[in-house]
Every structure is written in C-alpha cells, then in structure tokens.
C-alpha cells in the first residue's frame, strides 16, 4: 500500500556547487535551508534584514542591497524604550539609536558586497498580507501608507492590513528579479513558499494568502521571468501531510519535516558530485560536535588528529571548499593536547 502522495520534482537546469555564493531572503523557513547549507560549509548570507514574510518586504530589501542603501536616523522610530526600523526584523532593535543604526548599516554593507558576487538568490515567501502605517503611526516614522516589514508589536491601530493582489505581487517580484539580474546576469534565483501556517490571519485567510503567492509565481513563469520553483510547501503539506510533522503549535514544521525538505533540496538542487562531497564534509561537522567522555585518552587524541588530517586533505583536493572552521577547530584541539 502507498501511504504517501509522491510528487515529481524537476531539478533546475543548473545546480548549486561548492564555491558558489548563496544569498537567502525571506520567512523563517528560509533559515532552515540556509542553516543546512551553512552547516555543509556552503558560503551563505541569510536574511540581512532579518526574517521577512511578504513579497513587498522581501523585494524592498533586495533593492536596498543592490542600491547599497544607507539608513539614517529618520528611518528609525522610538517605541517601548527601543529604536526600531519598519524595514527590519526586531533583532536589530536596540535601546541605543546609534547601535541600532550601526548594526543595520553594517548588515547593509555586508549584503551589498555579498550580492555583487553571489551565484544564487533563494527567496522564501510566507504571506501575501501587507501592513501599512496609518495616521496614528505617522508621527513614529515614515509616511502614511508605508508598508512595514515588521510591526514590532506596536498597537494594531497603527496599521491597515491588506491582502496584496496577484498583480501587485507579480509587479514587485518581476521588478526585483529584473534589478537583480541586471547586477548578476549569470546568477540564478530559487523561489519557495513557506509551509508555515500564518494561523493568526485565520485558516481561510492563510490559504487565500498562499494562493495569491502561487498564482503570482505561475504568472511570472508564463511571462518567462527566469527563476526555479522548489516545492517546500508541497513537500510538507501534501507529502508529509500529518500533524506529527509539526511543532507543538501545530503551525511550524518540526525538525523531522525541515530535515526532509532539506534532503529533497540537496537531492534536486545540488549537483551530484557536490552532494557526494558534502557527505564527507558532514562527517567533519559531526566530528566537531562530538563530545568525548574522556578527552585526554590516546584514542580521542588520535581521532582529533585524523579529523585534522582529513580536513587538510579535503581542502587541498577541493580548494573551492571553505573548511576554515573545521581546520581551526581541529588544529586548536590537537595543539591543546600536544
């Protein structure tokens, strides 16, 4: 008997290889993919603005990296004893205006430098909902109707909630993709839709929100806008299709689900030779996480030396790998016991 609904995933024409730089932007599910790639030592930069859910916020952030935008004091607002940016996640918020602005612009500079040589842009869209500033919030920062990326738990009457139309989403994504390709014509874009349910919007409203994302991506494909769609949403909702694959909140996919999606991503979006090499890298990563009961034994010392030699051998054989973390870790460990 068949207990799962299989889906056919057509891989992209070009696949990810070691040495290629990967910029990831979008919802919290973006970071599951990014963390998985980072663990395998792919050069990644994740969410320079912090977690973003809507296509308006995602596209605005991408334009800011391309334009090397510099934020100033007028872009911040003060709320509950902290300074915030309507364009950024609350991880940038700080009681010091100077620190908040410094962290934002350091991240901007890093993203601008990274995007100039990036090979892959991975975007995960979470929602079609947009929150615009009302007159009550106008005094806080920006102008009436400004679309915010994060509400920072401000009063609900500061915002007007609306569902972006399919046409608006298409225009936003098409403009951002065109600008990105103008800077990096040889790069590739992968788009996913997050399987996280935005249940606070309501179950029906969440489905409508996701549906508009799917329809907008379909229209982009019909307009021959180049990007590859990876079905993260379908893998969780249609293939796994069980609440045992969700966290206790019944909204966020759990570890088993995110690992399954990551396995499928590696299988279909990463080159076969690179996947094989990543298995050797994974063993090094697991060795770094190993916590011995008796670290002073000769057996453990031999283990550390073997891992250091393996890392050196892989680095010499595959110069496109970035094994600096493993080399530094095992060198320090072997020097300590020498």
N, C-alpha and C positions, 0 to 999 in steps of 0.2 A: 504493500500500500504506500501511497505517496502522502506524506504529512506536511510538506511544504510546497508552496507555489513557486516554482523556479521562474526566474526572469532572465532573459538573454541580454547580456551586456556587450555591446560592440566597443572594443577598445579604440582610443584615438589613433589617428594615423601616425602621430609622433608620440613617443612615450618618454617619461621622466628618466633621466640618467644621473648618476653621481657627478658632482661638479657643477650641476645646473642650479641656479639660484631660484628660490621659490618664495613669492610674496603671498600671504594668505590674509584675506579680509572678510569679516562678516560675523555671523552669530557665534554663540558658544560652541556649536558643533564644528566650526572652523578649527577650533583649537584642539579638538580630538584628532583631526587629521594632521594638523601642524605638529602636535606633540609626538605623534607616531613617526613622522618624518624626521623630526629633530632627534629623537632617540636613535634613529638609524644613521645619524650624522649627515643628513642632507642639509645644505645651507639654507635655512629658512628665516623669514622675518614674519612674525604673526601680529596682526591687529595693532598697528602703530597708534591707532586712535582708541584702542580698547575694543571690547565687544560691541558690534553694531548689528541691528536687526533688519532695518528696512532698506530698500534699494536707494532711497533718497540719501540716507546717511552714508551708505557704502560708496555711492558714486561721488558724493561730495568729498569724502576722504581721499578717494583715488585722485581726483582733480587736484586736491591740495598737495599731494606728494609730487605729482607731475609739475605743478607750478612752483614748488618749493615755497609754499606759503609760510609767512612768519606771523604768528599770533601776537597780539598786543593786549594791554590792559583792558581796552574797550571790548575785547572778545570774551571777557570773564564777567561773572556776576557773583555776588556775595549772598549766601543763603545758609542758615543754620551754622554760623560761625566758620564757614569754609568758602573758599573760592572755587568756582566750577566753570566749565566750558560746556555750552549747549552742543558742541560738536563732538565731545569726547565722553568716554566712559568715566565713571566716578573714581576709577583708580588713579586718575590724575588730580582729583580734588585735594585741596590742602588748605590748612588754616593760614598759610602764608601765600599771599598773592605772587610773590617773587618765585617761590618754589614751584607753585602750580604752573606758572608761565614758563619757567625754565624747563621743567620736565616735558611739557607739551612741545616746546620748540626743539629740544634735544631729540625727541622722538620723530618730529617732522624732518629734521636734518638727516637722521638715520634712514628714514623711509625714502627721502628724495635721493640720497646716494645709492641706496639699495635698488631702487626701481630703474635706475639708469642702466643697470646690467642684469636685471632679472630675466630669467628664461621662462618662468611660469607664474601666472597670476591665478590663484584659486579663490573663488568667491562663494560663500555660503549665504544664501538669502533666507531670512527667518520669517518675515512678515510683510504684508502689504500695507499695514497701518502706518499712518503718519500723524505726528503730534505737532501742531503749530501753536506758536505763542499767541495768547490773547492780549487784550488791552491791559488786563490786570498784571501781566508779566512784562509789559513793555518797558517798565522802569528798571527791570532787573538786568536786561542786556538784549541787544539786537532789536529788530523792528517787529511790528505787528505782523503775524502770519509766518514768522520764521520757522522752518521745520527743524525740530530738535532731534538729536541722535539719542539723547538720554534725558529723562525727566528729573533725575536726581531726587526723587521723592518729594518734589515740590507740590504745592496744593493743586488739586485737579482742575480748579477753575483758571489756572494759568495756561491751560492748553485746550485747543479744539482738536478732537480726534477725528480723523477721516480715513477712509479707505481709498488708497490711490487707485486710479483707473488703470486698466491694462495699457491704454495708450500712453499714460504718463510714465509707467514703468518701462515700457519699450523705449520711449524717448530718453529717459535717464540712463538706461543701460547702454543703449546704442551710442549716446554721446560720450560716455565714459570709456567704452571699448575703443571707439574711434580715436580718442585722445591718447589712450594707452598704446595702441598700435602705431600712432604717429611717432612716439618716442622709441618703442621697441617693436618694430615690424616683424622681427624674427621670433618674437616670443609667442607663447600660446596661453589661452585662457580656458580654465575649467570652472564650470558653474555647478553648484549643488543647491538643493533646497533642504533646509534643516528638518529632520523628523521630529524635533521638539514641538510639542503641542503648546501653543500660546493660549492656554485654557482660561486665563484671566479675561481674554477678549470674549470668551464664550465658545462653546464647541462648534456651533453653527458658524459663528463669525470667523473662527480659526480656519475652518475648511474653506470658506469663501476667500479668505486672505491667501491661503496657499494656492487655491485655484487660479487666482489672478497672476501669481508668480509663474505658474506652469503655462498659462496661456500667453503671457508676455514672452517667455522663453521660446515657445512654439512660434510666435510671430517673428522673433529675431532669426530663428532658423529659416523661416520662409523668406525672409529678406536677405538671406545669405550672409548674415553677420557671423564671422568666424569665431566659434567657441565650441567646447566639448561639454556635454551634459553628463555628469556622473550621478547615478540614481541612488544617492544615500537615503533619501526619503522612502523610496520604494523598497529598498532592502530591509528597512526596519518595519515599515507599516504593512507591506504586502508579503514579504518573505518570512520574517521572524514572526510578526503578527500575533504577539502574545504579551500579556502584561508581565510575565516573568522576565521579559527583556527590558523592563522599565524600572526606574528607581522607585523609592517608596512614595514619591509624589505623583506617580503614575503619569508623569509628563516628560521627564528626561530619560533617554535611553541609558541603561546601566552599562557597566564595564563589559559584560559579555556582548551586548549589542554593538557598542562602539568598536570593540576589537574585531567583531565580524565584519563590520563595514570597512575597517582599516585593512583587513586581509583582502577583501574584494577590491579595494582601491589599489593596493600594491599589485594584485594579480593582473588587473586590467589597465592600469595607468602607468606602471613602471616597467621598464624593459626587462626582458628575461635574464640577461647576464647581470644586470644591476640587482635584480631580486635575489639571484643566487649569491652575489657578493654581500648583499645586506644580511643574509643569514649568518655569515662569518662575523660581520660587524655586530650583529645582535648577540652573539656569544661573548664578544668582548664586553658589551654593555652589561650583560648578565653577570659576568665575572667581576665587574666593577661594583655591582650591587651585592655581591656575596659577602656575608658577614661570618667569618670563621669563629668557632667556639674557642679554638686555641691558636691565635695568630702567630705565636712565637715558634711553632713547630717547624721542623725542617720541611715537612710535606707542604705546608702552606707557603713557605718561602720559595720552594721550588715552583709551586703553582703561580705565584706572582711573577717570577722570572720568565716562565713560559708565556704568560699573557703579554708581558712587555715585549718579548721577542716576536710574538705573533703580531702585535700591533706594528712593530718596526717593519716586519716583513711585508705586511699588507700595505703599509704606507709607501714602501719602496716600489712594490709591484703595481700599485694603483695610486699614482700621485694625485688623481682627482679626488680621492677620499680626504676627508678632514678628520684625522684621528688625534688631533692635538689634545683633546680632553683625556682620551684613553692613555696616550703616551705620557702625559703629565702625571696622571693618577698612578700608573704602574711604576713610573720612574721614581716618584716620591716614595711609594711603598717599598720598592726594592732598596732605595738609598737608606731608608729608615732602619731596615733590618740588616743592612750591610755591616 
